[in-house]
Amino acid sequence: MSDFTKGKWYLDDDKENVYVIYENEEDGQKRRVYVAWAAAGIHDGEVEANARLIAAAPEMYEMIKNLVDGVTMAELLNGRQII
């Protein structure tokens, strides 16, 4: 499962009601990953919260992967409570 944009993502919310999620390229350029904006009927606070959640996705993925990597198959098969 490696078909995703890796690396730290950043949220650029300089524009009103528009949230751009990007990553920094090795050459220092910004590369857009996702754009979110408040459409009719959606509160701007909800859009911002969703954009921040999306921007945190690579870090959350790494945390979950590290947690799963630390669990052995024997622990899973024996039903040991992990958390």
Biopython code that builds the backbone (N, CA, C, O; Angstrom):
import numpy as np
from Bio.PDB.StructureBuilder import StructureBuilder

atoms = [
    (1, "MET", "N", (0.846, -1.180, 0.000)),
    (1, "MET", "CA", (0.000, 0.000, 0.000)),
    (1, "MET", "C", (0.891, 1.243, 0.000)),
    (1, "MET", "O", (1.106, 1.869, 1.038)),
    (2, "SER", "N", (1.392, 1.580, -1.156)),
    (2, "SER", "CA", (2.275, 2.733, -1.222)),
    (2, "SER", "C", (1.818, 3.730, -2.278)),
    (2, "SER", "O", (2.600, 4.587, -2.689)),
    (3, "ASP", "N", (0.602, 3.639, -2.714)),
    (3, "ASP", "CA", (0.088, 4.546, -3.743)),
    (3, "ASP", "C", (-0.567, 5.775, -3.124)),
    (3, "ASP", "O", (-1.769, 5.995, -3.274)),
    (4, "PHE", "N", (0.242, 6.573, -2.425)),
    (4, "PHE", "CA", (-0.260, 7.811, -1.863)),
    (4, "PHE", "C", (0.883, 8.803, -1.805)),
    (4, "PHE", "O", (2.049, 8.426, -1.922)),
    (5, "THR", "N", (0.559, 10.040, -1.628)),
    (5, "THR", "CA", (1.573, 11.079, -1.551)),
    (5, "THR", "C", (2.172, 11.060, -0.160)),
    (5, "THR", "O", (1.498, 11.390, 0.816)),
    (6, "LYS", "N", (3.436, 10.673, -0.065)),
    (6, "LYS", "CA", (4.102, 10.555, 1.230)),
    (6, "LYS", "C", (4.631, 11.905, 1.668)),
    (6, "LYS", "O", (4.678, 12.863, 0.896)),
    (7, "GLY", "N", (5.023, 11.953, 2.911)),
    (7, "GLY", "CA", (5.650, 13.168, 3.410)),
    (7, "GLY", "C", (4.713, 13.999, 4.240)),
    (7, "GLY", "O", (3.510, 13.744, 4.305)),
    (8, "LYS", "N", (5.278, 14.986, 4.866)),
    (8, "LYS", "CA", (4.471, 15.874, 5.693)),
    (8, "LYS", "C", (3.643, 16.784, 4.800)),
    (8, "LYS", "O", (4.154, 17.359, 3.838)),
    (9, "TRP", "N", (2.375, 16.910, 5.121)),
    (9, "TRP", "CA", (1.474, 17.794, 4.386)),
    (9, "TRP", "C", (1.222, 19.029, 5.222)),
    (9, "TRP", "O", (1.207, 18.964, 6.452)),
    (10, "TYR", "N", (1.026, 20.146, 4.564)),
    (10, "TYR", "CA", (0.804, 21.434, 5.222)),
    (10, "TYR", "C", (-0.521, 22.022, 4.755)),
    (10, "TYR", "O", (-0.979, 21.754, 3.644)),
    (11, "LEU", "N", (-1.114, 22.810, 5.603)),
    (11, "LEU", "CA", (-2.379, 23.468, 5.286)),
    (11, "LEU", "C", (-2.122, 24.950, 5.062)),
    (11, "LEU", "O", (-1.551, 25.628, 5.916)),
    (12, "ASP", "N", (-2.544, 25.437, 3.921)),
    (12, "ASP", "CA", (-2.424, 26.861, 3.583)),
    (12, "ASP", "C", (-3.838, 27.426, 3.569)),
    (12, "ASP", "O", (-4.626, 27.119, 2.674)),
    (13, "ASP", "N", (-4.157, 28.247, 4.555)),
    (13, "ASP", "CA", (-5.518, 28.786, 4.653)),
    (13, "ASP", "C", (-5.512, 30.303, 4.535)),
    (13, "ASP", "O", (-6.283, 30.991, 5.204)),
    (14, "ASP", "N", (-4.638, 30.815, 3.682)),
    (14, "ASP", "CA", (-4.536, 32.263, 3.496)),
    (14, "ASP", "C", (-5.753, 32.865, 2.791)),
    (14, "ASP", "O", (-6.086, 34.032, 2.998)),
    (15, "LYS", "N", (-6.398, 32.076, 1.978)),
    (15, "LYS", "CA", (-7.567, 32.582, 1.250)),
    (15, "LYS", "C", (-8.824, 32.316, 2.061)),
    (15, "LYS", "O", (-8.917, 31.312, 2.767)),
    (16, "GLU", "N", (-9.769, 33.199, 1.961)),
    (16, "GLU", "CA", (-11.011, 33.060, 2.718)),
    (16, "GLU", "C", (-11.823, 31.879, 2.201)),
    (16, "GLU", "O", (-12.152, 31.805, 1.017)),
    (17, "ASN", "N", (-12.140, 30.963, 3.102)),
    (17, "ASN", "CA", (-12.966, 29.784, 2.814)),
    (17, "ASN", "C", (-12.334, 28.804, 1.837)),
    (17, "ASN", "O", (-13.031, 27.930, 1.320)),
    (18, "VAL", "N", (-11.031, 28.920, 1.565)),
    (18, "VAL", "CA", (-10.336, 27.971, 0.694)),
    (18, "VAL", "C", (-9.128, 27.436, 1.464)),
    (18, "VAL", "O", (-8.336, 28.204, 2.010)),
    (19, "TYR", "N", (-9.000, 26.124, 1.498)),
    (19, "TYR", "CA", (-7.925, 25.473, 2.229)),
    (19, "TYR", "C", (-7.154, 24.589, 1.257)),
    (19, "TYR", "O", (-7.715, 23.657, 0.682)),
    (20, "VAL", "N", (-5.875, 24.880, 1.074)),
    (20, "VAL", "CA", (-5.030, 24.118, 0.163)),
    (20, "VAL", "C", (-4.066, 23.287, 0.995)),
    (20, "VAL", "O", (-3.348, 23.807, 1.849)),
    (21, "ILE", "N", (-4.063, 21.993, 0.732)),
    (21, "ILE", "CA", (-3.145, 21.088, 1.406)),
    (21, "ILE", "C", (-2.034, 20.789, 0.408)),
    (21, "ILE", "O", (-2.298, 20.416, -0.735)),
    (22, "TYR", "N", (-0.798, 20.955, 0.846)),
    (22, "TYR", "CA", (0.322, 20.762, -0.062)),
    (22, "TYR", "C", (1.480, 20.093, 0.654)),
    (22, "TYR", "O", (1.511, 20.001, 1.881)),
    (23, "GLU", "N", (2.432, 19.626, -0.147)),
    (23, "GLU", "CA", (3.678, 19.106, 0.386)),
    (23, "GLU", "C", (4.813, 19.876, -0.260)),
    (23, "GLU", "O", (4.661, 20.421, -1.353)),
    (24, "ASN", "N", (5.934, 19.919, 0.409)),
    (24, "ASN", "CA", (7.116, 20.565, -0.149)),
    (24, "ASN", "C", (7.893, 19.562, -0.990)),
    (24, "ASN", "O", (8.193, 18.459, -0.535)),
    (25, "GLU", "N", (8.213, 19.953, -2.214)),
    (25, "GLU", "CA", (9.055, 19.127, -3.074)),
    (25, "GLU", "C", (10.505, 19.284, -2.633)),
    (25, "GLU", "O", (10.833, 20.202, -1.880)),
    (26, "GLU", "N", (11.359, 18.403, -3.093)),
    (26, "GLU", "CA", (12.775, 18.482, -2.739)),
    (26, "GLU", "C", (13.404, 19.789, -3.222)),
    (26, "GLU", "O", (14.356, 20.280, -2.616)),
    (27, "ASP", "N", (12.876, 20.351, -4.308)),
    (27, "ASP", "CA", (13.438, 21.594, -4.846)),
    (27, "ASP", "C", (12.852, 22.830, -4.158)),
    (27, "ASP", "O", (13.131, 23.957, -4.566)),
    (28, "GLY", "N", (12.034, 22.619, -3.106)),
    (28, "GLY", "CA", (11.471, 23.731, -2.355)),
    (28, "GLY", "C", (10.130, 24.224, -2.873)),
    (28, "GLY", "O", (9.515, 25.088, -2.247)),
    (29, "GLN", "N", (9.665, 23.703, -3.988)),
    (29, "GLN", "CA", (8.383, 24.100, -4.548)),
    (29, "GLN", "C", (7.240, 23.424, -3.794)),
    (29, "GLN", "O", (7.397, 22.322, -3.268)),
    (30, "LYS", "N", (6.099, 24.088, -3.746)),
    (30, "LYS", "CA", (4.906, 23.494, -3.137)),
    (30, "LYS", "C", (4.190, 22.654, -4.187)),
    (30, "LYS", "O", (4.062, 23.073, -5.338)),
    (31, "ARG", "N", (3.727, 21.480, -3.801)),
    (31, "ARG", "CA", (2.925, 20.642, -4.687)),
    (31, "ARG", "C", (1.571, 20.439, -4.033)),
    (31, "ARG", "O", (1.476, 19.925, -2.919)),
    (32, "ARG", "N", (0.527, 20.847, -4.735)),
    (32, "ARG", "CA", (-0.822, 20.750, -4.195)),
    (32, "ARG", "C", (-1.250, 19.291, -4.119)),
    (32, "ARG", "O", (-1.088, 18.527, -5.070)),
    (33, "VAL", "N", (-1.802, 18.923, -2.960)),
    (33, "VAL", "CA", (-2.304, 17.575, -2.727)),
    (33, "VAL", "C", (-3.828, 17.566, -2.777)),
    (33, "VAL", "O", (-4.434, 16.646, -3.326)),
    (34, "TYR", "N", (-4.445, 18.604, -2.194)),
    (34, "TYR", "CA", (-5.910, 18.644, -2.082)),
    (34, "TYR", "C", (-6.361, 20.077, -1.847)),
    (34, "TYR", "O", (-5.648, 20.867, -1.230)),
    (35, "VAL", "N", (-7.531, 20.402, -2.335)),
    (35, "VAL", "CA", (-8.121, 21.728, -2.103)),
    (35, "VAL", "C", (-9.533, 21.525, -1.551)),
    (35, "VAL", "O", (-10.314, 20.739, -2.089)),
    (36, "ALA", "N", (-9.849, 22.241, -0.475)),
    (36, "ALA", "CA", (-11.193, 22.180, 0.113)),
    (36, "ALA", "C", (-11.738, 23.593, 0.228)),
    (36, "ALA", "O", (-10.989, 24.527, 0.515)),
    (37, "TRP", "N", (-13.020, 23.756, 0.009)),
    (37, "TRP", "CA", (-13.654, 25.065, 0.160)),
    (37, "TRP", "C", (-15.074, 24.877, 0.648)),
    (37, "TRP", "O", (-15.667, 23.807, 0.504)),
    (38, "ALA", "N", (-15.605, 25.932, 1.225)),
    (38, "ALA", "CA", (-16.954, 25.884, 1.781)),
    (38, "ALA", "C", (-17.978, 26.036, 0.667)),
    (38, "ALA", "O", (-18.077, 27.091, 0.041)),
    (39, "ALA", "N", (-18.727, 24.988, 0.428)),
    (39, "ALA", "CA", (-19.808, 25.031, -0.553)),
    (39, "ALA", "C", (-21.090, 25.444, 0.166)),
    (39, "ALA", "O", (-21.131, 25.523, 1.394)),
    (40, "ALA", "N", (-22.112, 25.699, -0.601)),
    (40, "ALA", "CA", (-23.395, 26.115, -0.031)),
    (40, "ALA", "C", (-23.884, 25.083, 0.984)),
    (40, "ALA", "O", (-23.930, 23.886, 0.700)),
    (41, "GLY", "N", (-24.241, 25.562, 2.149)),
    (41, "GLY", "CA", (-24.799, 24.694, 3.175)),
    (41, "GLY", "C", (-23.772, 24.042, 4.087)),
    (41, "GLY", "O", (-24.141, 23.366, 5.048)),
    (42, "ILE", "N", (-22.490, 24.233, 3.802)),
    (42, "ILE", "CA", (-21.446, 23.658, 4.650)),
    (42, "ILE", "C", (-20.759, 24.784, 5.402)),
    (42, "ILE", "O", (-20.277, 25.743, 4.799)),
    (43, "HIS", "N", (-20.719, 24.664, 6.698)),
    (43, "HIS", "CA", (-20.117, 25.691, 7.545)),
    (43, "HIS", "C", (-18.604, 25.697, 7.335)),
    (43, "HIS", "O", (-17.984, 24.638, 7.236)),
    (44, "ASP", "N", (-18.016, 26.884, 7.267)),
    (44, "ASP", "CA", (-16.580, 27.016, 7.029)),
    (44, "ASP", "C", (-15.760, 26.294, 8.095)),
    (44, "ASP", "O", (-14.708, 25.734, 7.786)),
    (45, "GLY", "N", (-16.222, 26.298, 9.332)),
    (45, "GLY", "CA", (-15.501, 25.610, 10.399)),
    (45, "GLY", "C", (-15.393, 24.116, 10.143)),
    (45, "GLY", "O", (-14.383, 23.495, 10.472)),
    (46, "GLU", "N", (-16.436, 23.541, 9.555)),
    (46, "GLU", "CA", (-16.416, 22.119, 9.227)),
    (46, "GLU", "C", (-15.413, 21.846, 8.106)),
    (46, "GLU", "O", (-14.687, 20.852, 8.140)),
    (47, "VAL", "N", (-15.381, 22.723, 7.126)),
    (47, "VAL", "CA", (-14.434, 22.563, 6.021)),
    (47, "VAL", "C", (-13.001, 22.668, 6.535)),
    (47, "VAL", "O", (-12.137, 21.882, 6.144)),
    (48, "GLU", "N", (-12.753, 23.632, 7.402)),
    (48, "GLU", "CA", (-11.407, 23.785, 7.959)),
    (48, "GLU", "C", (-11.014, 22.558, 8.779)),
    (48, "GLU", "O", (-9.884, 22.080, 8.673)),
    (49, "ALA", "N", (-11.929, 22.050, 9.587)),
    (49, "ALA", "CA", (-11.638, 20.859, 10.396)),
    (49, "ALA", "C", (-11.313, 19.663, 9.500)),
    (49, "ALA", "O", (-10.374, 18.915, 9.776)),
    (50, "ASN", "N", (-12.084, 19.485, 8.432)),
    (50, "ASN", "CA", (-11.828, 18.387, 7.498)),
    (50, "ASN", "C", (-10.481, 18.562, 6.809)),
    (50, "ASN", "O", (-9.744, 17.592, 6.631)),
    (51, "ALA", "N", (-10.154, 19.788, 6.422)),
    (51, "ALA", "CA", (-8.870, 20.053, 5.762)),
    (51, "ALA", "C", (-7.715, 19.752, 6.706)),
    (51, "ALA", "O", (-6.703, 19.190, 6.287)),
    (52, "ARG", "N", (-7.853, 20.118, 7.962)),
    (52, "ARG", "CA", (-6.791, 19.836, 8.941)),
    (52, "ARG", "C", (-6.636, 18.323, 9.161)),
    (52, "ARG", "O", (-5.522, 17.823, 9.317)),
    (53, "LEU", "N", (-7.746, 17.613, 9.171)),
    (53, "LEU", "CA", (-7.702, 16.162, 9.315)),
    (53, "LEU", "C", (-6.997, 15.526, 8.110)),
    (53, "LEU", "O", (-6.163, 14.636, 8.275)),
    (54, "ILE", "N", (-7.332, 15.980, 6.918)),
    (54, "ILE", "CA", (-6.688, 15.465, 5.708)),
    (54, "ILE", "C", (-5.190, 15.769, 5.729)),
    (54, "ILE", "O", (-4.374, 14.917, 5.376)),
    (55, "ALA", "N", (-4.833, 16.980, 6.143)),
    (55, "ALA", "CA", (-3.421, 17.367, 6.185)),
    (55, "ALA", "C", (-2.631, 16.496, 7.160)),
    (55, "ALA", "O", (-1.431, 16.295, 6.974)),
    (56, "ALA", "N", (-3.282, 15.985, 8.185)),
    (56, "ALA", "CA", (-2.614, 15.148, 9.186)),
    (56, "ALA", "C", (-2.542, 13.678, 8.773)),
    (56, "ALA", "O", (-1.943, 12.874, 9.488)),
    (57, "ALA", "N", (-3.129, 13.312, 7.652)),
    (57, "ALA", "CA", (-3.221, 11.910, 7.236)),
    (57, "ALA", "C", (-1.875, 11.186, 7.174)),
    (57, "ALA", "O", (-1.787, 10.070, 7.686)),
    (58, "PRO", "N", (-0.828, 11.751, 6.580)),
    (58, "PRO", "CA", (0.443, 11.006, 6.542)),
    (58, "PRO", "C", (1.002, 10.709, 7.935)),
    (58, "PRO", "O", (1.533, 9.624, 8.167)),
    (59, "GLU", "N", (0.889, 11.652, 8.850)),
    (59, "GLU", "CA", (1.377, 11.423, 10.214)),
    (59, "GLU", "C", (0.531, 10.369, 10.924)),
    (59, "GLU", "O", (1.064, 9.528, 11.647)),
    (60, "MET", "N", (-0.790, 10.412, 10.720)),
    (60, "MET", "CA", (-1.661, 9.412, 11.340)),
    (60, "MET", "C", (-1.360, 8.030, 10.774)),
    (60, "MET", "O", (-1.348, 7.040, 11.505)),
    (61, "TYR", "N", (-1.115, 7.969, 9.462)),
    (61, "TYR", "CA", (-0.769, 6.688, 8.825)),
    (61, "TYR", "C", (0.484, 6.097, 9.466)),
    (61, "TYR", "O", (0.508, 4.913, 9.801)),
    (62, "GLU", "N", (1.525, 6.913, 9.640)),
    (62, "GLU", "CA", (2.774, 6.435, 10.228)),
    (62, "GLU", "C", (2.567, 5.955, 11.659)),
    (62, "GLU", "O", (3.130, 4.933, 12.053)),
    (63, "MET", "N", (1.767, 6.676, 12.442)),
    (63, "MET", "CA", (1.505, 6.253, 13.819)),
    (63, "MET", "C", (0.784, 4.910, 13.853)),
    (63, "MET", "O", (1.141, 4.031, 14.637)),
    (64, "ILE", "N", (-0.217, 4.752, 13.014)),
    (64, "ILE", "CA", (-0.971, 3.492, 12.977)),
    (64, "ILE", "C", (-0.085, 2.362, 12.473)),
    (64, "ILE", "O", (-0.125, 1.255, 13.010)),
    (65, "LYS", "N", (0.710, 2.630, 11.448)),
    (65, "LYS", "CA", (1.620, 1.617, 10.915)),
    (65, "LYS", "C", (2.602, 1.168, 11.987)),
    (65, "LYS", "O", (2.849, -0.030, 12.131)),
    (66, "ASN", "N", (3.164, 2.100, 12.738)),
    (66, "ASN", "CA", (4.089, 1.745, 13.809)),
    (66, "ASN", "C", (3.402, 0.911, 14.889)),
    (66, "ASN", "O", (3.999, -0.018, 15.432)),
    (67, "LEU", "N", (2.155, 1.241, 15.197)),
    (67, "LEU", "CA", (1.401, 0.475, 16.182)),
    (67, "LEU", "C", (1.179, -0.950, 15.687)),
    (67, "LEU", "O", (1.401, -1.913, 16.420)),
    (68, "VAL", "N", (0.739, -1.073, 14.432)),
    (68, "VAL", "CA", (0.465, -2.392, 13.856)),
    (68, "VAL", "C", (1.755, -3.194, 13.727)),
    (68, "VAL", "O", (1.757, -4.394, 14.002)),
    (69, "ASP", "N", (2.838, -2.566, 13.321)),
    (69, "ASP", "CA", (4.119, -3.268, 13.189)),
    (69, "ASP", "C", (4.604, -3.811, 14.531)),
    (69, "ASP", "O", (5.332, -4.803, 14.566)),
    (70, "GLY", "N", (4.213, -3.179, 15.627)),
    (70, "GLY", "CA", (4.628, -3.622, 16.953)),
    (70, "GLY", "C", (3.819, -4.783, 17.493)),
    (70, "GLY", "O", (4.178, -5.364, 18.518)),
    (71, "VAL", "N", (2.739, -5.129, 16.824)),
    (71, "VAL", "CA", (1.879, -6.225, 17.257)),
    (71, "VAL", "C", (2.288, -7.480, 16.490)),
    (71, "VAL", "O", (2.310, -7.480, 15.260)),
    (72, "THR", "N", (2.610, -8.544, 17.214)),
    (72, "THR", "CA", (2.998, -9.783, 16.547)),
    (72, "THR", "C", (1.762, -10.600, 16.177)),
    (72, "THR", "O", (0.689, -10.426, 16.754)),
    (73, "MET", "N", (1.934, -11.479, 15.218)),
    (73, "MET", "CA", (0.827, -12.347, 14.805)),
    (73, "MET", "C", (0.381, -13.228, 15.971)),
    (73, "MET", "O", (-0.812, -13.493, 16.123)),
    (74, "ALA", "N", (1.322, -13.682, 16.791)),
    (74, "ALA", "CA", (0.967, -14.520, 17.945)),
    (74, "ALA", "C", (0.052, -13.767, 18.900)),
    (74, "ALA", "O", (-0.899, -14.339, 19.433)),
    (75, "GLU", "N", (0.335, -12.491, 19.117)),
    (75, "GLU", "CA", (-0.513, -11.689, 20.003)),
    (75, "GLU", "C", (-1.921, -11.580, 19.435)),
    (75, "GLU", "O", (-2.904, -11.629, 20.174)),
    (76, "LEU", "N", (-2.010, -11.434, 18.122)),
    (76, "LEU", "CA", (-3.333, -11.341, 17.502)),
    (76, "LEU", "C", (-4.070, -12.670, 17.591)),
    (76, "LEU", "O", (-5.259, -12.697, 17.908)),
    (77, "LEU", "N", (-3.381, -13.768, 17.318)),
    (77, "LEU", "CA", (-4.017, -15.091, 17.342)),
    (77, "LEU", "C", (-4.406, -15.529, 18.740)),
    (77, "LEU", "O", (-5.385, -16.254, 18.913)),
    (78, "ASN", "N", (-3.656, -15.101, 19.733)),
    (78, "ASN", "CA", (-3.952, -15.480, 21.111)),
    (78, "ASN", "C", (-4.994, -14.572, 21.744)),
    (78, "ASN", "O", (-5.399, -14.797, 22.884)),
    (79, "GLY", "N", (-5.430, -13.552, 21.024)),
    (79, "GLY", "CA", (-6.468, -12.678, 21.528)),
    (79, "GLY", "C", (-6.023, -11.753, 22.628)),
    (79, "GLY", "O", (-6.845, -11.255, 23.398)),
    (80, "ARG", "N", (-4.716, -11.516, 22.711)),
    (80, "ARG", "CA", (-4.197, -10.630, 23.746)),
    (80, "ARG", "C", (-4.733, -9.217, 23.542)),
    (80, "ARG", "O", (-4.734, -8.694, 22.428)),
    (81, "GLN", "N", (-5.182, -8.620, 24.618)),
    (81, "GLN", "CA", (-5.660, -7.235, 24.535)),
    (81, "GLN", "C", (-4.453, -6.328, 24.358)),
    (81, "GLN", "O", (-3.562, -6.295, 25.206)),
    (82, "ILE", "N", (-4.429, -5.598, 23.260)),
    (82, "ILE", "CA", (-3.274, -4.785, 22.911)),
    (82, "ILE", "C", (-3.358, -3.419, 23.569)),
    (82, "ILE", "O", (-2.352, -2.907, 24.061)),
    (83, "ILE", "N", (-4.520, -2.833, 23.584)),
    (83, "ILE", "CA", (-4.678, -1.476, 24.116)),
    (83, "ILE", "C", (-5.511, -1.547, 25.382)),
    (83, "ILE", "O", (-5.774, -0.519, 26.006)),
]
sb = StructureBuilder()
sb.init_structure("model")
sb.init_model(0)
sb.init_chain("A")
sb.init_seg("    ")
for serial, (resi, resn, name, xyz) in enumerate(atoms, 1):
    if name == "N":
        sb.init_residue(resn, " ", resi, " ")
    sb.init_atom(name, np.array(xyz, "f"), 0.0, 1.0, " ", f" {name:<3s}", serial, name[0])
structure = sb.get_structure()
